[in-house]
Amino acid sequence: MSGTVMKQPELLQKKLSGQQRGVLGAFFHELIRNKFLYVLALPGIVWFFIFCYVPMGGIVIAFQDFKAVKGITGSPFVGLKNFEFFFHSKDWLLIVRNTVLLNVLFIAFGTLASVAIAVMVTELGSPWFKMISQSVMIFPHFLSWTVVAMFMTAFVATEGGFINQLLGMIGVQPVAFLSSPQYWPAILVLLKIWHGAGFGAIIYMAAIAGINPDIYESASIDGATRWQKIRFITLPLLKPTVILLTILAVGGIFNGDFGLIYAIIGRNPALYPTTDVIDTYVFRALMDLGDMGMSAAVGFLQSFIGFILVLTVNYIAKKTAPESAIF
């Protein structure tokens, strides 16, 4: 009996060693079998490792009273003190609400617009008209938000602005857009759609191009109209792509679009109640304080919450539509 008890750990150790050798053997077998594919992927893997994983070591700054002259190894550890500056602000709830609300609007309306554009362009019959319309729709994506901000100033100015001139022509009093925060969530959503929906539609057009044409031909033989084919074939088959891109977008829901909002809004306190997001608030605060530890703390918090949201949405997608989940 005692001999049997003594042999069990040895058998377990041998079993674990066998499993480890099996895993390592399968790993090297996979490397050898697809060696050319891994050689092709090697530059990308090295790039991600150097520029995406090595800098993660800088997260430690979020927990330090970082001083450039002392460096990461010499700066004192302060725990969660760097996180306090954001949560001690009296406006932090408003800022978080603006960040989440604007991102939800961007994701929802941006996805609807991109899918609509992709379906519309795909349904166009003329190849040359399709090519021109695609070029026109993706062009705004390559315009800098700084350039867009210059145009917006001309559009929304109270005196002489293009929109107020149109309102004056139909007898409506001019609107002071630059001091009326209630209009700006809608304005920012429209700008976001104008800037990125055409470019985002490329992925959905690629997904539509991958649908088997025989399905459409069968539907046509059965007498389906163009709208019925869109409704019962195109849109259901686009669902996995929509869910996948939404999961990826949710990961950045706590990151405000700094390029858009700071370029358009700038330092206009009258518009902060509806447009001030975490990134713009932290940027303004750190321009005054110059504390890298606080900046790293807020960035770490945004990334951590985004990671949790991605896992949550992916879990929901896995339960409802397993083919759309990332992992």
N, C-alpha and C positions, 0 to 999 in steps of 0.2 A: 504493500500500500504506500509506504513511505517512498519506495523507489519510483512508483508511478507519479507521485506528487513532485519529486525532484526533476522528473523528465519533462513535465509540462512546460516550464519556462523555456527549456531548451528547444522543444518542438515549436513553441510560439515564436521564439527568436528566429528559428530556421524558416518558419512560414513567412515572417515579416521580411526577412532578407530575400526570400524568393520573390515576394511581391515587388520589393524595391528593384531587384534586378529586372523583373518583368517590365516595370514602368520605364526604367532607363533604357532597356533593350528596345522597347517600342518607340521611345523618343529618338534614339539614334537610327533605328530602322526607317522612321518617317523622314529624318533629315537626309539619309542616303537615297531613299526612293525618290524624293522630290528636290534633290540638291540644286537643280537649275532654277526652279521657282524660288527657292530660298535665297539663292545668289542674286536674283533679280530684286527680291524684296529687301536685301541687306542695306542698300543706301537709305531707304525709307525707315528701316528699323533703327539704324544708327542716328538718323536725324531726330526721330522721336525721342530716342534715349538721351541725346545730348541736350536738346532744346525743350523737352517736355518733362523728362523724369529727373535729370540731374538738378535743374533749378528748384525741384520740390524740396531740396534740402534747405532752401531759404525760408521755408515755413517757420523755422525756429525763431525767426525775427519777430513773429507775432507774439511770442512769449518772452521777449527780451526788451530791456530798455536800450535799444540799439544805438550805438555810437559808432560813426564811420571810422573814427581814429582807432577804436578798440577792435572793430571787426566782430564777426559772429562769435568767435571763440572767447573774446575778452569782454563782451557786453554782459551785464548782469541779468539773471533770470528774474522776471517779475510776475510769472503766472498768468492770470487772466486780466491783469490790470489794463492792458491795451484795449480790451473789449469794452471796458467801462465807458470810454469817452463817447462811444456811439449810443449806448443804451441810457446814458445819463442825459442825453439831449432831450429836451421837452418835445421835439418834433419827430422823434424816431418812429413812432407809430404811423404818423402821416406819411413819412418818407417810405416806409416799408409798404404801406397801402398803395402809394403812387407807383412804386416799382412793380409790384405784383399786378395791379390793375392794368397799367400800360402794357406790360408784357403779355398778359392774357388777351388783351384786345389785339395786340400785334399778331400773336400766334393765330387767334381765331379768324380774324378778318384777312390776315395775310394768306392763310391756308385756303380759305374760300376763294379769294381772288386768284391765287395761283392755279387752283384746280379749274376754275372757270376759264381762265386764259388758256390753259393747256387743252381743255376740251374744245374750246372755240377754234383755236389755231389748228388742231388736229382735224376738225370737221371741214376746214376750208378746202375747197377743191383745187384751186389754182396754185401750183407750186411757187410761181414767182410772187404772188400776193402773200403766200404763207411765209416765204423767206423775208420779204420786206417787213411784214408785220412783226415777225420774231425779232428782227434787228431793231425796230423802233421800240419794242417793249422792253428789251434788255438794256437799251442805251442808258436810261436813268441810273442803273446800278453802278455805272462807272463814273458818275458825277460825284465830286466831293461834297460832303455836307456843308462845308464852308461856302462853296459856290451856291448851293441851294439856299443857304441862309441869306445870301445877298439878294437872291430873287424874292425870298419871302418878305424881306423888309419892304421891297417895292409893292408887294401884293397887299400886305396887311397894314400899311401905314394909315394912321387916322386921317391925315390930310394928304390928299394926292394919291393914296393907295388905290391899286387897280380894283379891288373888291368894293371899296367904299364909293368909287366912281360909278361902278355898276349899280350899287344900291341907290345912289343919288339919281341915276337915270330913271329908276322906277318909283321915285318918291319916298325912299326909305332913308331914315336918318342914319348918318355914319356911325359905325361901331368902333369903339376904342379897343381893338383886339389886343394891343400891347399892354393893356391894364385890366383885361377881363379874363381871369383864369378859367372860367367855365367853358370857354370855346376850345381850349387848347388840347384836351385829350382827343377830340374829334379831328382837329387839325393835324396833330402828330400821327394819328392812325392813317389819315389820308396820305400824308407825306411818306409814311413807311410803306404803304401799299404801292404808291406811285414809284418809289425808289427800288423796291425789291420783289414785287409780285411777278413781274415779267421774267426776272432772272430765276426766281424760285420755280416758275412753271416748267423750266427745262427738264427738271427731274421727273415731273409728272408726265410730260410729253414722251420722255424715254420709256416710262412705265407703260404708257398707252401703246407705244410702238411695239412693245414686247407682247401684246395680247395677240393670241392666235387669230388671224384673219378669218379662218374657217368658222369661228363662232359668229362673226358678223354676217358671213354669207348664209349660214344656217338661219339666222334670225331674219334676214331679208327674204329668204325663201318662205319662211313662215308668215311673212307679211308685216314684220315689225317696222314701225316708222323710225325716222332718225332719232327722235326724242326718246322712244322706247328703247332703242339700242344704247343710248347714253345712260338712261336710267337703270336698265336691268343688266347691262354688260360692263360698260366703261366704269361707271362709278363704283359698283361692287368690287371690281378687280383693282381699282385704285385704293381701296380701303387699307390693305396692308402697308402701302407706301405712305399714306396719310398718317397712320398710327406710328410708323417708324420715325418719320420726320418730327411728329409731335413729341414723341418721347425725347428725341435729341434736343428739341427746342425747350422743353420743360427744364432741362438741366441748367439753362441760363436764365430762368425766370426771376432770379434774385439779382441779376446783373442788368442794370439799366443801360440803355443804348446811349452811352456817353457821347459818341460822335454826333448823333442826331440831336439829342436834347441840349447839350452844352453849346453846340454851334447855333441852334435856332433860338434857344431861350437866353443863353449867356447868363449874365448876372442881373437878371430882372426880378427883383423880389416880389413884384406884384403878381407874377405868374407861379411862384413857388407852391402855393396851396394845391395845385393840380399837376405840376410838372417836375417838382424836385424829387429826384430818385437817389438811391444810395450812392451811386458813383459820383454824381454831381455834388452831393452834400459832402462826401469824403474829400473830393478834389478841392472844394472851397476851404474846408476845414484844414486840410494839410498844406494848402498854399500859405495859410497863416501860421500853422503850428510847425510844419516841416518835420513831423515825427514819422519816420519810416515804419516803426513798430506798430503804430495805430493803423497805418495804411495796410500793412500785411495782415493785421488782425481782421479787419473788415473783409479783405479779399479772401482770407481763409474761411471766414464765416459764410460768405456767399458761395464758395466752392463746396463747402461741406453740406449746406442746405440743398444746393443743386444736385449733389450726388445722392442725397437721401430721396429727393423728388424723382430722380431718374429711376432709382430702384423701386420706388412705390408705383410709378406709372407703368414701369416694365412688368411688375408683378400683376397689376390689374389687367394689362394687355395679355399677359400669359394665361390668365384665367378666362378672359373673354374671347381673345383671338390669338391662339398660340403661335400661328404662323407669322404674326407681326411683331412678336417680342424680340428684343435684341439678343437676350441670352436666357 
